[in-house]
Amino acid sequence: MNTKISEMDTQLKNLFPIPFKKGVSEIFGEPALNPVLLRLLPAHITAGQLQEAAGLTEQLTSKESIIYNGYRLNKRRAEYLTGRICAKIAVQSFLSQAKIHPDPLLLPDIEIANAENGRPTVHLLEQKTDLLKMDISISHSGNYGVAIAAGSRCGIDLQMQKSTLLQVQEKYCHATEYTLLEAFLPNYGVLTRQTILWAAKEAGKKALSHWQMPGFLDLEMCSLQKFPDYITLSLRVNNTRHTLLPSEVTVAAGIFEDYALAICLVREEAGNARTARS
């Protein structure tokens, strides 16, 4: 039993860069933020890995288990399992640090479902009603999964640096953005810069999707500031197409191995927040 717990603790070690995490908390003024980054968890059904995966799948609720078992590909199972576990740990940590929930929650007591628009939502199984003023976001790419829980509308994205991003950059990158990235991040390669922009816009889209889902080109980077451990980007929102959205949002971005990480929080509580600032 102790061996099983020890192995699970190792698998659930949060790899999210601590300096970046501190920067995110300062930028958005939410000290309880605890983004969770995990290596893809084992989800294979081979004899050698069945026991290893079993302890992790026990952290899923019955509804989550049905969805998990519905995936045929082990890679897809691993992505789903990792995303859910990341989100549960992020929720557990946020509720504890923000002192919202009086008692420590176990991971199986937290259920991550999907709303009609696809956004992940949180349900506490021991609560008769959901008292949570909390939002979550999940992402995965390559060999990792990541999630965040926050008291504001949030979006998180993890994107591996792939050359295919350069082949389709006209679909997400304005010419002015390319020039701005080149001027402010001269020590980064073109692929790294474009991956940061992609991840930043994905995080922004997710945070804004509570009201309306903008397209990549509906968000335009208008300024960028580089710090030792992270970058902040201001994204202007095309309000002629999306009248319910704020005029601008802030995204924090960073590099982890060969991946770009990005987080966006939007504090508006209702639509028509065109003059509100993120």
C-alpha positions in Angstrom: 0.0 0.0 0.0 2.8 2.4 0.9 4.6 1.6 -2.3 1.4 2.4 -4.3 1.0 5.7 -2.5 4.7 6.6 -3.0 4.5 5.8 -6.7 1.3 8.0 -7.1 3.0 10.8 -5.2 5.9 10.7 -7.7 3.5 10.7 -10.7 1.5 13.6 -9.3 4.5 15.8 -8.6 3.6 19.3 -9.9 6.2 20.3 -12.6 4.8 23.8 -13.2 7.7 26.3 -13.1 7.7 28.0 -9.6 9.1 31.4 -10.7 6.4 31.6 -13.5 3.7 30.6 -11.0 4.7 33.4 -8.6 4.7 35.8 -11.5 1.2 34.8 -12.6 -0.1 35.2 -9.0 1.4 38.7 -8.9 0.1 39.8 -12.3 -3.4 38.8 -11.7 -3.5 39.5 -8.0 -4.7 36.0 -7.0 -2.2 34.5 -4.5 -4.2 31.2 -4.3 -3.5 30.3 -7.9 -1.7 27.0 -8.2 -1.4 25.8 -11.9 -0.7 22.1 -12.0 1.5 20.5 -14.7 2.0 16.8 -14.8 3.7 14.4 -17.2 1.0 12.2 -19.0 -0.2 9.6 -16.6 -0.2 5.9 -17.6 -3.5 4.8 -19.0 -2.4 1.6 -20.7 -4.4 -1.6 -20.3 -1.4 -3.9 -20.8 -0.7 -6.4 -18.0 2.5 -4.6 -17.0 0.8 -1.2 -16.5 -2.7 -2.2 -15.3 -1.8 -1.9 -11.6 0.0 1.4 -12.2 -3.0 2.9 -13.9 -5.5 1.5 -11.5 -4.5 3.7 -8.5 -4.9 6.8 -10.7 -8.2 5.9 -12.3 -9.6 5.4 -8.8 -9.3 9.2 -8.5 -12.0 9.6 -11.1 -15.8 9.7 -10.3 -18.1 7.2 -11.8 -19.2 9.6 -14.6 -15.6 10.4 -15.4 -14.7 6.7 -15.5 -17.4 6.1 -18.1 -15.9 8.8 -20.3 -12.3 7.5 -19.7 -13.3 3.9 -20.5 -15.0 5.1 -23.7 -11.7 6.1 -25.3 -10.1 3.3 -27.3 -6.7 4.9 -27.8 -4.4 4.8 -24.8 -3.0 8.2 -25.7 -6.4 9.7 -25.5 -7.1 8.0 -22.2 -3.8 9.3 -20.9 -4.7 12.9 -21.9 -8.1 12.7 -20.4 -6.9 11.2 -17.1 -4.0 13.6 -16.8 -6.2 16.6 -17.5 -8.8 15.6 -15.0 -6.2 14.8 -12.3 -4.5 18.2 -12.9 -7.8 20.0 -12.6 -8.8 18.1 -9.4 -5.4 19.0 -7.8 -5.7 22.6 -8.9 -9.3 22.8 -7.4 -8.2 21.1 -4.2 -5.3 23.5 -3.8 -7.3 26.6 -4.7 -10.1 25.8 -2.3 -7.6 25.2 0.5 -5.5 28.3 -0.1 -8.4 30.6 -0.6 -10.1 29.1 2.5 -13.3 28.6 0.5 -14.0 25.0 1.6 -13.6 24.2 5.3 -12.5 20.6 5.0 -9.8 19.0 2.8 -11.2 17.3 -0.3 -10.2 14.0 -1.7 -9.7 13.9 -5.5 -12.6 11.5 -6.0 -14.9 14.1 -4.3 -14.2 16.5 -7.1 -15.9 16.0 -10.5 -14.8 17.8 -13.6 -17.7 17.8 -16.1 -18.2 19.8 -19.4 -20.8 22.5 -19.9 -22.8 22.7 -23.1 -20.2 25.0 -24.7 -17.4 22.5 -23.9 -15.9 24.5 -21.0 -14.9 22.3 -18.0 -16.9 22.9 -14.8 -16.4 21.8 -11.2 -18.9 19.8 -9.0 -18.2 18.8 -5.4 -20.0 15.6 -4.9 -20.5 16.2 -1.1 -22.2 19.5 -1.8 -26.0 19.6 -2.4 -25.5 22.8 -4.3 -22.5 24.3 -6.0 -21.4 27.2 -3.9 -18.2 27.7 -5.9 -17.3 31.0 -7.5 -14.5 29.4 -9.4 -13.5 28.6 -12.9 -11.1 26.0 -14.3 -9.2 25.4 -17.5 -7.4 22.4 -18.9 -4.9 21.8 -21.6 -2.5 19.1 -22.8 0.1 18.8 -25.5 2.8 16.2 -26.2 3.8 14.4 -23.0 2.2 16.8 -20.5 -1.1 18.0 -19.2 -1.9 21.2 -17.3 -4.8 22.9 -15.5 -5.6 25.9 -13.4 -8.4 26.9 -11.0 -9.2 30.5 -10.2 -11.7 32.9 -8.8 -12.0 34.6 -12.1 -12.7 33.4 -15.6 -9.5 31.7 -16.7 -7.8 30.0 -19.6 -4.6 28.0 -19.7 -2.8 26.5 -22.7 0.2 24.2 -23.2 1.6 24.0 -26.7 4.6 22.0 -27.9 6.9 23.8 -30.4 6.0 22.2 -33.7 7.1 23.3 -37.2 3.5 23.0 -38.3 2.7 26.3 -36.5 5.0 28.1 -38.9 3.1 26.6 -41.9 -0.3 28.1 -40.7 0.8 31.3 -39.0 -1.4 33.4 -41.2 -4.3 31.8 -39.5 -3.4 33.2 -36.0 -0.6 35.8 -36.4 -1.0 39.4 -37.7 1.9 40.9 -39.5 2.2 43.5 -36.8 2.4 40.8 -34.1 5.2 39.0 -36.0 7.2 42.3 -36.0 6.5 43.0 -32.4 7.6 39.5 -31.3 10.8 39.8 -33.4 11.6 43.2 -31.8 11.0 42.3 -28.2 12.1 38.7 -28.2 15.2 38.7 -30.4 17.0 35.9 -28.5 14.1 33.5 -29.1 13.8 31.5 -32.3 11.0 32.1 -34.7 9.3 28.8 -33.8 9.5 29.7 -30.0 8.0 33.1 -30.6 5.2 31.8 -32.7 4.4 29.0 -30.1 4.2 31.6 -27.4 1.8 33.7 -29.4 -0.4 30.6 -30.2 -0.5 29.6 -26.6 -1.3 33.1 -25.4 -4.2 33.4 -27.8 -5.5 30.0 -26.9 -5.5 30.9 -23.2 -7.2 34.2 -24.0 -9.9 32.5 -26.1 -10.6 30.0 -23.3 -10.9 32.8 -20.7 -13.3 34.7 -22.9 -15.3 31.8 -24.1 -17.7 32.2 -21.1 -19.2 35.1 -23.0 -18.2 34.5 -26.7 -15.5 32.5 -28.4 -13.3 34.8 -30.4 -11.2 33.6 -33.3 -7.4 33.7 -33.3 -7.3 36.8 -35.5 -10.0 38.5 -33.4 -7.2 38.8 -30.7 -4.3 41.1 -31.6 -1.2 41.5 -29.5 -0.7 45.3 -29.0 2.1 45.2 -26.4 4.6 42.8 -24.8 6.8 43.0 -21.8 9.6 40.5 -21.0 10.6 39.6 -17.4 13.3 37.2 -16.3 10.9 34.2 -15.8 7.9 35.1 -17.9 6.4 37.4 -20.5 3.2 39.4 -20.4 1.2 40.1 -23.6 -1.7 42.5 -24.0 -4.3 41.2 -26.5 -6.7 43.7 -28.0 -10.2 42.2 -28.7 -12.0 42.9 -31.9 -15.2 44.3 -30.4 -16.9 44.9 -33.7 -17.4 41.1 -34.0 -17.7 40.3 -30.3 -19.6 43.0 -28.5 -19.9 41.1 -25.2 -16.2 40.9 -24.6 -13.8 43.3 -22.8 -11.6 45.5 -25.1 -8.3 44.0 -23.9 -7.0 41.1 -21.9 -3.6 40.3 -20.3 -1.9 36.9 -20.8 1.2 35.6 -18.9 3.4 33.3 -20.9 6.5 31.2 -20.3 8.7 28.4 -21.6 8.8 24.9 -20.2 11.2 22.5 -22.0 10.1 22.6 -25.6 6.6 23.9 -24.7 5.0 27.3 -24.3 2.7 27.9 -21.3 0.1 30.7 -21.1 -2.4 31.8 -18.6 -5.2 34.4 -18.9 -7.6 35.6 -16.2 -10.6 37.9 -16.9 -12.4 39.5 -14.0 -15.5 40.7 -15.7 -18.6 39.2 -14.2 -21.0 40.1 -17.0 -21.1 40.8 -20.7 -20.9 44.2 -22.4 -17.6 44.9 -20.4 -16.1 46.7 -23.4 -14.4 49.4 -21.3 -13.4 47.1 -18.5 -9.8 46.1 -18.1 -8.5 42.6 -17.4 
